[in-house]
C-alpha cells in the first residue's frame, strides 16, 4: 500500500495522518465530514461510540480525541481503511480506537452515539440494511448523527428513517450547509 501524509485539523488540533489511494477522500477531510464535525455537539465522555463507514478515520479519531475515556468503534468493510485507522490512532496515542469490520463489533454492545458520513454509494438497499442494523443498537436517549449530500438523497433518507422507525426514533434535520444535511436520529426513551 502506497501511503501519503496529510495535515488536517481534528478536534481543534493540527495533526499529521496517513492515507492511501483506494479509500474515500484520501487527500483531505471531505466536505461532508467537515460539516458533520462542525455541527455535532461534543460526544458523550464515555460508553461505546461508533463511526460507521470510517474510511481512514477522521470521524473516529475526532471521537477518540474528544472522548478519551470512551471506546470508539471505527467500522468499515475496507481492510486498507481499517489499517490506516489503526496506524493513525497509534500515531496519535489513542488506544481507545477499535478499527474493525462490522462483524467484529460484539453483539451485546449498546452504543452511546453514532457519527457517520455513511457510504451512500453502496446503494439504497444496502444503506438501509446497515442503518436498520446499527440504529437500534443506540441506547435510549442517544443520538445518531448522519451527514448526507442533498443531491445524493439526504431528504429521501430522512423521510425513509421517519417512516421506517416512527415509534423508536425522532429524526430531524439538525443542520444544512454547502449542499449537505446533518440528520439527527434520537432513540426515544419509551415508557414501559
N, C-alpha and C positions, 0 to 999 in steps of 0.2 A: 504494500500500500504506500503510494507516494503521498506524503503529508505536506502541509504548509502551516505556518504560524500566522495567526491573525491577532490583532489587538482590538479588543472590544470593551465596552463598559457593561458590567453586570452588577446588579445590586449596589449601584453607586461606586463601584471600584473599576479601575482600569486593569484589565488582565490580558495576558497573552495565552492563547489557546491553540490547540492543534485541530485542524480539519483536513479533509481529503475530498477528492472527487468521488462521485458515486453516492453522495448523500445530499440531502436537501440543503440548499444555500451554504455552500462550503466557503464562500468568501467573506461573509458578514452575517450579522444577526439580521434575518429577513424583516421586512416591514411589518408583517402581521405579528410576529413575535415581539417586536419593539412596542407595538401598540398594546398588545396584551400586557406586557410587563409594566407599561406606563399607566394602565387603567385598573389593575387589580389592587385590592387592599393588601397589607402585609400578610404573609401566610401565617397559619397557626404556628405557635412556637414549638409544638410537639406533635406526636402522632405519626401517621403514615401519609405522606404527600406523594401524589402521582403526577408525572409528566407523561402523557400518552402520546406516542409518536415523537420521541425525544430528539431524533437526529443526533447531531454532535453535542447537544446538551445545553444550549443557552438557558432554557427554562428550568431544567433540573438543577443546574449549577446555581442559578439565581435562588431557587427554593432552598438549596443547601446552605448558601452563604447567608441568607436571611434567617433561616431556622436551623442552626447548628445542632439543636437537640432533637430534631425530628429525623425520621427515616424517610429518605427520598427514593422513590421507585422511578427510575428512568426506563421507560418501556418502549421497545422498538422491535421490529422483526429483522432489521438490517444489522448483521453482526459487525460490519465495519463501523456503523454508527455507535453501537454499544462499546466497541473497543476504544473509540475516540472519547466517549463519555468517561469511561474508566480512566483513561490517560489524563484527561483534563481534570477530573476530580482529584486524582492523585497529585497532579502538579499544583493544585490549589489547596491541598491539605484537607480534603473533605471526605473523611471516612464514612460519612452518613449517606453516601450515594450508592445505590444498588442499580447497576445498569444490566437489565435482564430482558429476556423475551417475555411476552405476555404469560406463557405457561409457567414461568418461574416465580411468579408472584403467588405466595401461599394463599389458598382459597379462604382461609379463616381471617385474613387481614381486612379490617374496615378502614376506609380512607377518611382522612380529615379534610382534604381538599384535592381537587384535580385542577391542574392548569394545563391547557393544551392548545397547540396550533395543530389541530387534527389533520391527518393525511387525507384531505378531501379527494385527491386524485385516485384513491383506491376504489372509488365508485360508491354510489349511494347505498347499495345493499350492504357492502362490507362496512362502511362507516356506521350505518345504523346498527349493525350487529355488534360492532365494537362498543358503541355508546350504551346499548342495552345491556352489555356485559359489565361495564365499569361503573356507570352512574348509580345503579342500585347498591353498589358497594360503599357509597358515601355514608358516613354516619348521619343520622337525622340531625338537621340543623346545620349541616355543612354544605359548602358550595362547590360546584364545578364552574370553571371559567374557560370558555372556548372562544378563540378568535377565528373568524371565517371571513373571507373576502366576499363582499356583497355580490359581485358578478360570478362567484363560484357557489352561490346558493345559501348564503347566510340566512336570508329571510325564510326560505323554504325549510331549512333545518330548524329554525326557531319554531315555525308552525308545526313541523313534524314532532318535535320534542313535546310541545304543549299537547298535541293530540295523543301521543303515544304514552305519556306519563302524566295524565292530568291530575290524578289524585296525589301521587307521590312527590311531584316536583312542581315548583313555581319557576317558570322560565321567563326571563326578562332580558331586554337589550340594555346592557349596562353602559355601553359607550359606542360611539360611531366616530371613526377617524380615517381619513385618506382611503375611503372605499372599503374599510373593514368594519365589522361589527364584533363587539365583545358581548357574548351571551353569558348570562349567569343562570345556572340551574341549581336552585336551592332545594335540597332534600327536606321535605316538610317533616315536622315533628307531628305525627298523627296521634290523636287521642286513642287510647286503647279501651 
